[in-house]
Amino acid sequence: MAKHLGLGGNERKVMIAIDESECSHYALNWVLHNLQDSLSNSSLLIFTVRPLTGYSSIIAASYGFPHPELIRSVEERRERISLALLEKAKDICANQGVIAKTISEFGDPQETICEAVEKFNINLLILGSHGRGLLQRLVSFELLLSVQLTDSGFKGTLYSAHHP
């Protein structure tokens, strides 16, 4: 029987931010395997960000402003990829007996993740790690600092699951 982790009540809220990288897939599996007992009293939110389209490459390729149909096509493709990514993550969770809520939003990934942490009152934020060196990982913690210094007073934890 699946454990339903809806976003309601006074339960602890866990959010994993994913993209199409192997690191995100690893982080999701890490959460499901290592936090399964903790998740029974928590809500799990799988979150992905669809970056705002950068039209500079499209403009350069079309020698002027791109046709609206081309822009619409690019946006639709990104939406299909995002929805497929969330559906795959939801299936992985279901196979582990966890039913998660999925959300996709537009924007700059760093800002949008920080806003989602505030909006959904997240207690634990999990991100995949690209296996960067120590210095680059420390620079990456700018996201953690951004999340912790918001007006909402985020008191949660950021965990970066490193993919070997």
C-alpha positions as a LaTeX table, in Angstrom:
\begin{tabular}{lrrr}
\hline
Residue & $x$ (\AA) & $y$ (\AA) & $z$ (\AA) \\
\hline
Met1 & 0.00 & 0.00 & 0.00 \\
Ala2 & 1.40 & 3.39 & $-0.98$ \\
Lys3 & 2.05 & 6.07 & 1.59 \\
His4 & 0.30 & 9.26 & 0.49 \\
Leu5 & 2.37 & 12.34 & 1.16 \\
Gly6 & $-0.05$ & 15.14 & 0.38 \\
Leu7 & 0.77 & 18.76 & 1.14 \\
Gly8 & $-1.49$ & 19.41 & 4.09 \\
Gly9 & $-1.67$ & 19.43 & 7.87 \\
Asn10 & 1.29 & 19.94 & 10.20 \\
Glu11 & 3.55 & 17.41 & 8.59 \\
Arg12 & 7.16 & 18.13 & 7.66 \\
Lys13 & 7.57 & 19.18 & 4.03 \\
Val14 & 10.38 & 17.83 & 1.88 \\
Met15 & 11.11 & 19.24 & $-1.58$ \\
Ile16 & 13.45 & 17.78 & $-4.15$ \\
Ala17 & 14.32 & 20.07 & $-7.05$ \\
Ile18 & 15.04 & 18.08 & $-10.20$ \\
Asp19 & 16.11 & 18.64 & $-13.77$ \\
Glu20 & 16.97 & 16.23 & $-16.57$ \\
Ser21 & 20.45 & 15.50 & $-15.20$ \\
Glu22 & 21.61 & 12.14 & $-13.89$ \\
Cys23 & 22.46 & 13.90 & $-10.61$ \\
Ser24 & 18.81 & 14.75 & $-10.04$ \\
His25 & 17.79 & 11.17 & $-10.74$ \\
Tyr26 & 20.39 & 10.00 & $-8.21$ \\
Ala27 & 19.17 & 12.52 & $-5.60$ \\
Leu28 & 15.56 & 11.36 & $-6.02$ \\
Asn29 & 16.57 & 7.72 & $-5.56$ \\
Trp30 & 18.74 & 8.70 & $-2.59$ \\
Val31 & 15.75 & 10.37 & $-0.91$ \\
Leu32 & 13.51 & 7.38 & $-1.52$ \\
His33 & 16.06 & 4.86 & $-0.25$ \\
Asn34 & 17.56 & 6.79 & 2.67 \\
Leu35 & 14.63 & 8.83 & 3.94 \\
Gln36 & 11.76 & 6.39 & 3.38 \\
Asp37 & 10.99 & 6.06 & 7.11 \\
Ser38 & 11.10 & 9.84 & 7.57 \\
Leu39 & 8.84 & 10.36 & 4.58 \\
Ser40 & 5.98 & 8.52 & 6.27 \\
Asn41 & 5.34 & 11.67 & 8.35 \\
Ser42 & 6.28 & 14.15 & 5.62 \\
Ser43 & 4.98 & 15.62 & 2.40 \\
Leu44 & 7.16 & 15.08 & $-0.66$ \\
Leu45 & 7.11 & 17.74 & $-3.35$ \\
Ile46 & 8.99 & 17.11 & $-6.59$ \\
Phe47 & 9.76 & 20.46 & $-8.16$ \\
Thr48 & 11.20 & 21.42 & $-11.52$ \\
Val49 & 11.88 & 24.81 & $-13.07$ \\
Arg50 & 11.34 & 25.59 & $-16.73$ \\
Pro51 & 13.86 & 28.34 & $-17.47$ \\
Leu52 & 12.60 & 31.39 & $-19.28$ \\
Thr53 & 13.44 & 31.01 & $-22.93$ \\
Gly54 & 16.59 & 32.74 & $-24.07$ \\
Tyr55 & 15.74 & 33.87 & $-27.57$ \\
Ser56 & 19.23 & 35.08 & $-28.49$ \\
Ser57 & 20.18 & 31.84 & $-30.27$ \\
Ile58 & 16.83 & 31.72 & $-32.06$ \\
Ile59 & 17.22 & 35.35 & $-33.14$ \\
Ala60 & 20.75 & 34.70 & $-34.39$ \\
Ala61 & 19.62 & 31.62 & $-36.32$ \\
Ser62 & 16.72 & 33.43 & $-37.97$ \\
Tyr63 & 18.56 & 36.68 & $-38.83$ \\
Gly64 & 15.97 & 38.78 & $-37.04$ \\
Phe65 & 13.11 & 38.31 & $-34.65$ \\
Pro66 & 11.89 & 34.70 & $-34.74$ \\
His67 & 8.45 & 33.80 & $-36.00$ \\
Pro68 & 5.90 & 33.43 & $-33.16$ \\
Glu69 & 5.27 & 29.83 & $-34.23$ \\
Leu70 & 8.95 & 29.01 & $-33.63$ \\
Ile71 & 8.81 & 30.54 & $-30.14$ \\
Arg72 & 5.60 & 28.64 & $-29.38$ \\
Ser73 & 7.21 & 25.42 & $-30.61$ \\
Val74 & 10.23 & 25.90 & $-28.31$ \\
Glu75 & 7.97 & 26.62 & $-25.32$ \\
Glu76 & 5.78 & 23.57 & $-26.04$ \\
Arg77 & 8.84 & 21.33 & $-26.29$ \\
Arg78 & 10.16 & 22.57 & $-22.94$ \\
Glu79 & 6.75 & 22.00 & $-21.37$ \\
Arg80 & 6.58 & 18.42 & $-22.72$ \\
Ile81 & 10.08 & 17.70 & $-21.39$ \\
Ser82 & 9.19 & 19.13 & $-17.98$ \\
Leu83 & 5.95 & 17.16 & $-17.73$ \\
Ala84 & 7.68 & 13.94 & $-18.83$ \\
Leu85 & 10.40 & 14.53 & $-16.24$ \\
Leu86 & 7.83 & 15.00 & $-13.47$ \\
Glu87 & 5.84 & 11.96 & $-14.60$ \\
Lys88 & 8.97 & 9.80 & $-14.55$ \\
Ala89 & 9.85 & 11.05 & $-11.05$ \\
Lys90 & 6.30 & 10.39 & $-9.88$ \\
Asp91 & 6.49 & 6.82 & $-11.25$ \\
Ile92 & 9.82 & 6.24 & $-9.47$ \\
Cys93 & 8.21 & 7.40 & $-6.21$ \\
Ala94 & 5.15 & 5.21 & $-6.75$ \\
Asn95 & 7.40 & 2.18 & $-7.32$ \\
Gln96 & 8.90 & 2.86 & $-3.86$ \\
Gly97 & 5.46 & 3.20 & $-2.27$ \\
Val98 & 5.48 & 7.00 & $-2.05$ \\
Ile99 & 2.91 & 9.26 & $-3.68$ \\
Ala100 & 4.38 & 12.71 & $-4.24$ \\
Lys101 & 3.00 & 16.01 & $-5.46$ \\
Thr102 & 4.68 & 17.46 & $-8.54$ \\
Ile103 & 4.99 & 21.11 & $-9.52$ \\
Ser104 & 6.65 & 22.88 & $-12.44$ \\
Glu105 & 7.17 & 26.64 & $-12.63$ \\
Phe106 & 8.83 & 29.12 & $-15.00$ \\
Gly107 & 11.78 & 31.27 & $-14.03$ \\
Asp108 & 15.41 & 31.45 & $-13.05$ \\
Pro109 & 16.12 & 28.13 & $-11.28$ \\
Gln110 & 17.84 & 29.66 & $-8.23$ \\
Glu111 & 15.18 & 32.31 & $-7.65$ \\
Thr112 & 12.27 & 30.00 & $-8.41$ \\
Ile113 & 13.51 & 27.28 & $-6.04$ \\
Cys114 & 13.95 & 29.87 & $-3.26$ \\
Glu115 & 10.45 & 31.23 & $-3.89$ \\
Ala116 & 8.98 & 27.70 & $-3.83$ \\
Val117 & 10.68 & 26.98 & $-0.49$ \\
Glu118 & 8.93 & 30.04 & 0.94 \\
Lys119 & 5.61 & 29.47 & $-0.79$ \\
Phe120 & 5.26 & 25.83 & 0.30 \\
Asn121 & 6.91 & 26.22 & 3.74 \\
Ile122 & 9.53 & 23.58 & 2.94 \\
Asn123 & 11.51 & 22.07 & 5.85 \\
Leu124 & 14.04 & 20.05 & 3.84 \\
Leu125 & 15.32 & 20.97 & 0.37 \\
Ile126 & 17.27 & 18.37 & $-1.58$ \\
Leu127 & 19.32 & 19.09 & $-4.72$ \\
Gly128 & 21.47 & 16.82 & $-6.84$ \\
Ser129 & 25.20 & 17.51 & $-6.94$ \\
His130 & 27.19 & 17.53 & $-10.16$ \\
Gly131 & 30.27 & 16.25 & $-8.36$ \\
Arg132 & 32.07 & 19.58 & $-8.45$ \\
Gly133 & 35.18 & 20.33 & $-6.44$ \\
Leu134 & 35.07 & 21.87 & $-2.98$ \\
Leu135 & 35.43 & 25.48 & $-4.14$ \\
Gln136 & 32.65 & 25.20 & $-6.71$ \\
Arg137 & 30.40 & 23.46 & $-4.17$ \\
Leu138 & 30.98 & 26.30 & $-1.70$ \\
Val139 & 30.03 & 28.83 & $-4.38$ \\
Ser140 & 26.93 & 26.74 & $-5.10$ \\
Phe141 & 25.84 & 27.20 & $-1.50$ \\
Glu142 & 24.83 & 30.73 & $-2.51$ \\
Leu143 & 21.47 & 29.06 & $-3.12$ \\
Leu144 & 21.42 & 27.79 & 0.47 \\
Leu145 & 22.25 & 31.26 & 1.76 \\
Ser146 & 19.55 & 32.78 & $-0.43$ \\
Val147 & 17.01 & 30.32 & 0.94 \\
Gln148 & 18.03 & 30.83 & 4.57 \\
Leu149 & 18.03 & 34.62 & 4.37 \\
Thr150 & 14.54 & 35.06 & 2.97 \\
Asp151 & 11.92 & 37.06 & 4.85 \\
Ser152 & 10.04 & 33.89 & 5.78 \\
Gly153 & 12.94 & 32.86 & 7.99 \\
Phe154 & 13.49 & 29.45 & 6.38 \\
Lys155 & 14.57 & 27.14 & 9.18 \\
Gly156 & 14.92 & 24.05 & 7.04 \\
Thr157 & 17.89 & 22.17 & 5.72 \\
Leu158 & 19.48 & 21.93 & 2.29 \\
Tyr159 & 20.94 & 18.56 & 1.38 \\
Ser160 & 22.95 & 18.04 & $-1.77$ \\
Ala161 & 22.99 & 14.37 & $-2.79$ \\
His162 & 26.31 & 13.82 & $-4.58$ \\
His163 & 26.28 & 11.50 & $-7.57$ \\
Pro164 & 29.50 & 9.41 & $-7.57$ \\
\hline
\end{tabular}
